[in-house]
Amino acid sequence: MTGLSSRLLRWYDDNGRKDLPWREDNEPYRIWVSEIMLQQTQVATVIPYYKRFIARFPTVHALAAAPLDEVLHLWTGLGYYARGRNVHKTARILVEDYQGAFPRDIERLCALPGIGRTTAGAILAFAHGQRHAILDGNVKRVLARYHRLHGWPGRSAVARRLWALAERHTPHARIADYTQAVMDLGATVCRRAAPRCDVCPLRRTCAARLHGDPLAFPTPAPRRDKPEKAVCVVMIRDAGRILLERRPAAGVWGGLWGFPECAPEADVAAFIKGRYRMEVAPEPHWDPIRHSFTHFHLRITPVPARLITNGGGIMEAGDLVWYNLLYPDERGLAAPVKSLLKNLSKTYGSHCSMYQARP
Ligand code: SF4
């Protein structure tokens, strides 16, 4: 055991978070769901999503049997929807190929969709006490500061060095506690913007603290200005219902439901007629929304449009649906779509109650 791990374990005994809902029984299914949700998302945000998810899908069999839409509906608001799609895909593989059990070796776990080395290591450490190093964002930060390791962790040489350090500090005993402790220290003490070195159990030997420059580590990614993209979304309404289309599985918001989309300079009525064989009357656009992704910003201009005729064209197909503003069903929606539907519901939802029956 290194000095870092023994001090971390002592600190964990008094300060660690031992009441996390996914640590109640160390069941691999629950740990896996929580670890996937915790990728890119903080504990406090994850807890309510996790509880709703487990209440609806208490077992891997329940998850595998559910339609993808229901899974994405419960993921709405958490972001990074590929995680939701992968969770569903992996549940089906586990049921079909492993009788619903999780493999106990790291190579097989890493072969499942959405499970990387850190997630697999955490599942095996928490569920079975197996010794595996982990290297999530919190752990990278603690190790980069503790060792004052220069270089952006996105570079493979730096990542390799961090993995070697993570491996070296991982103890041979109390592996689950250590795994939780190092994650907790990164989340609650060695925080990204405001490290609390004064209460840190590693403060006496932490190189960055001794040099007085913890905020310089980890080295940030080389700065690249994100490009700005623009799109126009057409919110076609017909008697209090709005046309939604399922997005392709690959790409932004893959598999979620959204509005028909065209280029900002397109003639909206002509685009809708050409693609959906519908006549619509576009109305003045709403204020644009700006949404930021990891690699670009998206400027979304919402255009409301009234349906004039359906032209005998598409009424409702597998990937098209008339979404009822008064009685919304459960389906996966990206955050901007959800908020636009809420505004549409405020504007048009009450109009339709006189002539629209509950479906
Ligand atoms: S002493 Fe400060 S910089 Fe070093 S690990 Fe602790 S909180 Fe992080």
Boltz pocket constraint, residues with backbone or C-beta under 6 A from the ligand:
constraints:
  - pocket:
      binder: B
      contacts: [[A, 141], [A, 142], [A, 145], [A, 146], [A, 189], [A, 190], [A, 191], [A, 195], [A, 196], [A, 197], [A, 198], [A, 200], [A, 201], [A, 202], [A, 203], [A, 204], [A, 206], [A, 207], [A, 208], [A, 209], [A, 214]]
      max_distance: 6.0
